[in-house]
Amino acid sequence: MAPQAERIRIELSHLGKNASTSLRVHYPGITVEKPGANISRAITSQMPTLSISSKVSNLDGSKRYIAICLDPDAPYPSMPIMGPIAHGIQGDLKLASTEGSPGWLLLNATTKPVLPYLPPSPPPLSSPHRYLFLLWEQPEGLSGMDIRTRLELPEEPGMMVRVKWDEVAFEEKIGLGMVLASTYFLCS
Protein backbone atom coordinates (compact mmCIF):
# COMPACT_ATOMS: atom_id res chain seq x y z
CA MET A 1 0.00 0.00 0.00
CA ALA A 2 1.34 3.47 -0.90
CA PRO A 3 2.43 5.56 2.11
CA GLN A 4 -0.31 8.18 1.63
CA ALA A 5 -2.99 5.50 1.30
CA GLU A 6 -1.72 3.87 4.50
CA ARG A 7 -1.68 7.25 6.28
CA ILE A 8 -5.28 7.96 5.29
CA ARG A 9 -6.39 4.40 6.13
CA ILE A 10 -4.94 4.73 9.64
CA GLU A 11 -6.66 8.09 10.24
CA LEU A 12 -10.02 6.80 8.99
CA SER A 13 -9.64 3.64 11.07
CA HIS A 14 -9.01 5.75 14.18
CA LEU A 15 -12.07 7.89 13.46
CA GLY A 16 -14.21 4.81 12.82
CA LYS A 17 -13.56 3.60 16.37
CA ASN A 18 -14.63 6.88 17.96
CA ALA A 19 -18.21 8.05 18.32
CA SER A 20 -17.01 11.63 18.68
CA THR A 21 -14.38 13.76 17.03
CA SER A 22 -12.11 16.65 17.89
CA LEU A 23 -12.97 18.53 14.68
CA ARG A 24 -16.31 19.73 13.37
CA VAL A 25 -17.18 20.77 9.82
CA HIS A 26 -19.80 23.51 9.39
CA TYR A 27 -21.83 24.08 6.25
CA PRO A 28 -24.77 26.51 6.12
CA GLY A 29 -27.59 24.74 7.96
CA ILE A 30 -25.63 21.68 9.15
CA THR A 31 -22.70 20.79 11.37
CA VAL A 32 -20.93 17.45 11.00
CA GLU A 33 -20.61 16.45 14.65
CA LYS A 34 -19.89 12.71 14.37
CA PRO A 35 -17.44 10.96 12.05
CA GLY A 36 -19.15 9.14 9.20
CA ALA A 37 -22.28 11.30 9.06
CA ASN A 38 -23.98 11.10 5.67
CA ILE A 39 -24.74 14.51 4.16
CA SER A 40 -26.09 15.53 0.79
CA ARG A 41 -24.03 17.01 -2.02
CA ALA A 42 -26.29 20.08 -2.15
CA ILE A 43 -25.31 21.03 1.40
CA THR A 44 -21.57 20.87 0.61
CA SER A 45 -21.55 23.35 -2.27
CA GLN A 46 -20.06 26.20 -0.21
CA MET A 47 -16.66 26.17 1.49
CA PRO A 48 -17.09 24.91 5.06
CA THR A 49 -15.75 26.40 8.26
CA LEU A 50 -14.17 24.32 11.00
CA SER A 51 -14.18 24.24 14.78
CA ILE A 52 -11.94 22.32 17.16
CA SER A 53 -12.73 20.87 20.56
CA SER A 54 -11.38 23.03 23.36
CA LYS A 55 -10.23 19.74 24.95
CA VAL A 56 -7.48 19.31 22.34
CA SER A 57 -4.19 19.88 24.12
CA ASN A 58 -1.68 22.52 23.05
CA LEU A 59 -4.20 24.87 21.45
CA ASP A 60 -2.79 28.37 21.38
CA GLY A 61 -4.53 31.55 20.22
CA SER A 62 -1.23 32.97 18.98
CA LYS A 63 -0.59 30.04 16.61
CA ARG A 64 -1.92 29.37 13.14
CA TYR A 65 -3.34 26.10 11.85
CA ILE A 66 -3.66 24.38 8.48
CA ALA A 67 -6.43 22.05 7.28
CA ILE A 68 -6.88 19.81 4.26
CA CYS A 69 -9.94 18.00 2.86
CA LEU A 70 -9.28 14.74 0.99
CA ASP A 71 -11.45 12.27 -0.91
CA PRO A 72 -9.67 8.90 -0.83
CA ASP A 73 -12.45 7.18 -2.84
CA ALA A 74 -12.17 8.69 -6.34
CA PRO A 75 -13.62 7.78 -8.71
CA TYR A 76 -15.32 4.87 -6.89
CA PRO A 77 -14.69 3.49 -3.38
CA SER A 78 -14.23 0.03 -4.90
CA MET A 79 -11.71 1.39 -7.42
CA PRO A 80 -9.97 4.50 -6.01
CA ILE A 81 -7.39 4.83 -8.78
CA MET A 82 -7.58 8.66 -8.84
CA GLY A 83 -7.54 9.12 -5.08
CA PRO A 84 -6.92 10.73 -2.92
CA ILE A 85 -8.20 13.98 -4.37
CA ALA A 86 -7.32 17.18 -2.50
CA HIS A 87 -10.59 19.09 -2.17
CA GLY A 88 -9.05 22.07 -0.46
CA ILE A 89 -6.27 23.37 1.76
CA GLN A 90 -6.71 26.31 4.10
CA GLY A 91 -3.73 27.74 5.92
CA ASP A 92 -3.47 30.65 8.32
CA LEU A 93 -6.42 29.50 10.42
CA LYS A 94 -6.65 31.25 13.80
CA LEU A 95 -8.67 30.30 16.86
CA ALA A 96 -11.65 32.61 17.43
CA SER A 97 -11.64 34.51 20.70
CA THR A 98 -15.08 33.12 21.61
CA GLU A 99 -16.56 29.63 21.56
CA GLY A 100 -18.71 28.66 18.59
CA SER A 101 -20.77 26.35 20.80
CA PRO A 102 -19.92 25.14 24.31
CA GLY A 103 -16.56 23.37 24.22
CA TRP A 104 -15.80 24.24 20.58
CA LEU A 105 -13.53 26.96 19.18
CA LEU A 106 -14.11 28.29 15.68
CA LEU A 107 -11.16 28.42 13.29
CA ASN A 108 -11.20 31.61 11.23
CA ALA A 109 -9.42 31.86 7.88
CA THR A 110 -7.23 34.97 7.75
CA THR A 111 -6.06 34.57 4.14
CA LYS A 112 -7.30 33.06 0.89
CA PRO A 113 -7.11 29.25 0.61
CA VAL A 114 -3.83 27.60 -0.36
CA LEU A 115 -5.86 25.29 -2.62
CA PRO A 116 -9.41 26.55 -3.31
CA TYR A 117 -12.31 24.42 -2.11
CA LEU A 118 -13.77 21.93 -4.57
CA PRO A 119 -17.20 20.67 -3.46
CA PRO A 120 -17.81 16.91 -3.26
CA SER A 121 -19.04 15.43 -6.53
CA PRO A 122 -18.91 11.64 -6.59
CA PRO A 123 -19.78 10.31 -10.07
CA PRO A 124 -23.21 8.85 -10.85
CA LEU A 125 -23.79 5.32 -9.57
CA SER A 126 -20.99 5.63 -7.02
CA SER A 127 -21.53 4.62 -3.44
CA PRO A 128 -20.84 7.46 -0.97
CA HIS A 129 -17.33 8.89 -0.84
CA ARG A 130 -15.52 9.71 2.40
CA TYR A 131 -14.34 13.30 2.83
CA LEU A 132 -11.56 13.44 5.39
CA PHE A 133 -10.58 16.68 7.15
CA LEU A 134 -7.20 16.87 8.89
CA LEU A 135 -5.89 19.77 10.99
CA TRP A 136 -2.31 20.53 12.06
CA GLU A 137 -0.48 23.34 13.75
CA GLN A 138 1.03 25.41 10.94
CA PRO A 139 4.82 25.68 11.22
CA GLU A 140 5.91 29.00 12.69
CA GLY A 141 7.05 31.58 10.16
CA LEU A 142 5.28 29.82 7.27
CA SER A 143 2.39 31.70 5.63
CA GLY A 144 -0.31 30.42 3.33
CA MET A 145 1.56 31.95 0.39
CA ASP A 146 4.77 30.20 1.50
CA ILE A 147 2.84 26.93 1.50
CA ARG A 148 1.57 27.57 -2.05
CA THR A 149 5.16 28.22 -3.13
CA ARG A 150 6.54 25.09 -1.44
CA LEU A 151 3.83 22.99 -3.07
CA GLU A 152 4.49 24.68 -6.43
CA LEU A 153 0.77 25.27 -6.92
CA PRO A 154 -0.27 27.27 -9.98
CA GLU A 155 -2.39 30.40 -9.50
CA GLU A 156 -5.41 28.57 -10.93
CA PRO A 157 -4.93 24.93 -9.82
CA GLY A 158 -6.84 22.52 -12.03
CA MET A 159 -7.92 18.96 -11.37
CA MET A 160 -4.53 17.46 -12.29
CA VAL A 161 -2.97 19.15 -9.24
CA ARG A 162 -5.60 17.55 -7.00
CA VAL A 163 -5.80 13.94 -8.21
CA LYS A 164 -3.53 11.25 -6.77
CA TRP A 165 -2.62 13.73 -4.04
CA ASP A 166 0.60 12.72 -2.31
CA GLU A 167 -0.35 13.34 1.31
CA VAL A 168 2.99 12.14 2.69
CA ALA A 169 4.95 14.51 0.40
CA PHE A 170 2.60 17.37 1.34
CA GLU A 171 3.18 16.84 5.06
CA GLU A 172 6.96 16.58 4.54
CA LYS A 173 7.24 19.67 2.29
CA ILE A 174 5.33 21.80 4.78
CA GLY A 175 7.03 20.29 7.83
CA LEU A 176 3.82 19.23 9.54
CA GLY A 177 3.83 17.31 12.81
CA MET A 178 1.11 15.13 14.29
CA VAL A 179 -2.51 15.64 13.25
CA LEU A 180 -4.23 17.69 15.98
CA ALA A 181 -7.80 16.93 14.98
CA SER A 182 -9.70 15.12 12.25
CA THR A 183 -13.12 13.99 11.10
CA TYR A 184 -14.86 12.75 7.98
CA PHE A 185 -18.30 12.57 6.43
CA LEU A 186 -19.92 10.56 3.66
CA CYS A 187 -21.44 12.18 0.59
CA SER A 188 -23.02 10.80 -2.58
N, C-alpha and C positions, 0 to 999 in steps of 0.2 A: 504494500500500500504506500502511495506517495506520502511524503512527510506532511504536506498540508491537509491531505485527506485524513490522515491519522489524527492530526491536531484537532480538526473539526469534529471527527468522530468522538474523540475523548470529551470534548466540551459538550456535545449533544448528549452523550451518555451520562455525564454528570448532571446535566439539567433534567434528564428524564427520570432520575432518581429522587428529585426534589419537587415537592408540591409547591414550593414558593421560589422566588428568585430575588436577586439583589438588584435587578435592573428592570425598569418598566418602560414600555414603549407607548407613547401617546399619539393617537390620531384624533382628528376632530370627531367627538362623539363616542370614542371608545379608548379605553386603556387596557393594554395587554398586561394583566396582573400575574398570570400563571403561565409557566412554560408549556408550550404545545397547544395553546388556545387556537381555535380555528376562526379566522376572520375573513370577511369577503374582500375581494379585489377592489371593489368600489370604495371601500373605506380607506384603503392604503394609497390612494392616488396622490395625496399631498405628503410632503416630507414630514416625518414624525419628529416629535421631541422626546427626550429621555429624562428619566429621573432615577436616582440611585438611593438605595436604602441608607438611612443615616446610621445603620448598624455596621456598615462596611468600615473596617479599620483603615486608618491612615488617610481619611478624607481631609483635605486641606483647602480652605477657601482661597488661598493664594496660588494654588497650583492650577494647571490646565489639564484637560483630559481629551482623549481621542477615541472615537467610536467608529466601528465599521459594521456594515450590514452585508451578509453573504447568503447566497442561495447555493447550497451544495448539491441540489437535485436537478440541475439543468442538463438536458431538456426534459428528462423524465426521471423520477426517483429510481426506477428500475434500470436506467441506462444514463447515468450522469456524466456523459463524456465531455460536456462543455463546462461542467462545474469545477470548482465553485465559481459563481459569478459575483463580482463585487457590485452591490447595489448602491453603495454610497460610503463615503468616508467624511466624517466631520471632525476637524481638529479644533483647537482653541476653545473647547467647552469649559465653562466656568460654573462652579456651584452657585446657585441663587442664594441670596441672603435670607430668604424665608422658605419654609417648607411648602411643597406643592400640596401634599396631604400629610396627615400625621405620620411621621417616621420616614418621609421621602423628600429628598432634595432635588429640585429641578436642575437640569444642566442646560445652561444658556449658551447658544452659539454666539461667539463674538466676531467671527469672520465668515466669509463665504466658504462653502464646503470644499474640501480638498478634491473630492470626486463627487460631482452632483448626484443627487438622489434619483434613482431609477425605480419607479413603482413595480411591485410584483406583477408578473404577467406570465404565469405558467401556460404552456401551449394547450390548445383544445385536447380533450381526452386524457390529459395528464391527471394523475392523482395529486393531492395537495403537495406543494413544495414547502420545505422548512426554510424560514428566514431567520438567520442567526445574527444576533447583535452582541458584539464584544466591546468592552470598554477598558481602557488602560489609562494610567497616568501618562501624560505627554512628557517626553524628556525635556528637562529645563533648557531654556535657550533655543528651542526649536519651535518655529511658528508654522502655521498652516501652509504658508507659501514655501517655507523651507522643506516641508514634507512633500509638496507637489514637485519641487525641484529634485529631491532625492529619488522620488519614484519616477522621474522623467515623464510626468503626465503632460499630454498636450493641452492647450488652452480649451479645446472642445473635445474631450475624450469620447470616442465612439465605443461601440460594443466590443471591438477587438481588444481594447485595453482591459475590459472587464471580465471576459470569458477566460476560463482556466486560470483564475486568479491564484497566484503563488503566495499563499498566506504566510508561509514560513519566511520567504524572502522579504515580504512586506515588513514583518515584525523585526527581522534582522536589520534591514536598511534604516528603519526608523529608530532602532535601539529600544524597542519596547520590552518591558519586564513581564511580570505575571498579569494575567487578566484580573481586573478588579471586580468586574461584574458582567453578567451575561444573561441572556434569555433568548427564546425563539418563539415564533408562532407559525402556524400552518395557514396556507392560502392557496385557493384554487381558482 
